[in-house]
Each structure stands twice: as C-alpha cells, then as structure tokens.
Amino acid sequence: MARILVIEDNPDNLELMTYLLEAFGHLTLTASNGEHGIEAARSERPDLIVCDIHLPGTDGYAVARELRRNDALDDIRIVAVSALAMAGDHEKGLAAGFDGYISKPIDPEKFIAQIDRFLRVDQRSVTPDRQASQPAATPATRPSKQIRVLFVDDSPTNRELIYQTLTPSGYEVIGTHSVQAALQLAKTIEPDLILSDLHMPDEDGFALIRRIKADPRLARLPFIFISSSVWGERDRETSLRLGVSRFLLRPIEPQALLDEIAACLAEHGGVTYGDNPGRR
C-alpha cells in the first residue's frame, strides 16, 4: 500500500482516480489546485504524487518545479496526467521534474498498472497488474454465457467503472441513472441480475427493490446493493427483508466484485421471466 497524493481540479477525474487507487488498497490524499497540492506534499510527504498538468493558477509544471527545489521532497516521484498531449509535452514534463506521464482519459483497466511502475515493489497494489494483464475474470468467475446486468447509479463515473470492470469478463452491462428508468429497462431487456446504488436523488435503492419485488415477472431477479455509505443495522435489516442478495461497499477491488456477482448468480441458479421460462 502507498500514500498517494492526487492533484486534480476536475471532480469526475479526481473521483475516478481515487476510487481506483483505494479499490486496490492505496491511501489517497487529494488537492484541487496546485497551491494546495504543494502544501499537502510538504505536510503529508506522500509516497507518490499524481498531478494534472492543466491546473488553474499554479499549473502542474510549476508544482513539479517547486517540489524539486525542496530537498526534503525531491525523492518523491511525480507522475503527470493530461488530456492535452502536444509535441514536446513529455520533454517539458521531464525537465520540470516529472518522472512519467499518463494520458487522459484515464483507462480504468490500465491505470493501476501504470501507477505501480512508479512505486516500490512493497508499495504496489494489493493485486498488482491483475486488471491490466488479465482483463478477463479467472475461469472460476467467468460466466459461461453472456450474463446481462442492469446497473443503476446516478453517477456517470460509477456507471463507467462498473462497465469497465464487468464487460471484459463477458458480462453485458446496461447502465441507467434512475429508479424509473431502471424499472422500464428491467421489463424490456430481461436482465439476469440488478446491481444498484443505494443512495440516489428522488427515489433510492429501497424504492427500486420494492417495485422490482412487486412485479411477478421480475421478483425472482438477484439484486445487489453497492454503496459508498457505511451500512447501518437498520439498512441491513430493511434490505434483507426486501430480498437483497448482497451488500457491497465501495471501494471494492474489481475481482472481488466479479466474485460476488458470480456467487450471487450461482446461488440463484436460474431466473424465470414471465412468459419466457428457463432463460439462463
């Protein structure tokens, strides 16, 4: 495990990078601009710094130069991230003091392996290179046919993460942002499993599972909650009473998510859909 400072002004990019790093066992520190990033580096002395180039005010080049002038921080490796790769940017970054470069948009399947290259062996992720080097699940968790998963979450970042995690392992993922849209899709696409966030605006995950269980055609569908919140006992009891199969907390390592989904599907055996019994 490493302590990694992420300096990024875009909230979606920041969320994506910190989610991935924490899912693989790292501790993250964050800053939304160059000035705060420099302060955090001085006070926290992280093991690695991941810094956007195009920051408001003090940009990434200035951050790297300032940190390299500090003898106490000079040994910390700094990785640049940027969506605007132009001729000479790599050389300019190295001259400013960066140790390497990662292009945006971040590729969730490759990001951890890219970060591990800049860490000592003992600091690397809890499952080094697994996502990048083995994009498919292990034989024990790879579905024997294409399983259709309906994923419900109001966060586009979370929907993209689930898509990037499940599709390389043979799952078909249909994502949507609301309870109402999920209900319409569930009746149309006949999913094999529903994976849903708990806390969403307007209607939450509890509203969704109540309405799923009230529909005879959908009631037997395996249903998994995934949430960033700490589950309280009341939430657990409510979920069990409503028929939830699994409670998962973010951050969750991709292989662990694949294992949970495979186990849930195995427990349920098969699902019968209205007039189409026996669909497997």
Summary of the structure (lengths in Angstrom):
residues: 280
radius of gyration: 21.4
end to end distance: 40.2
largest distance: 71.4
contacts: 895
relative contact order: 0.10
helix: 40%
strand: 18%
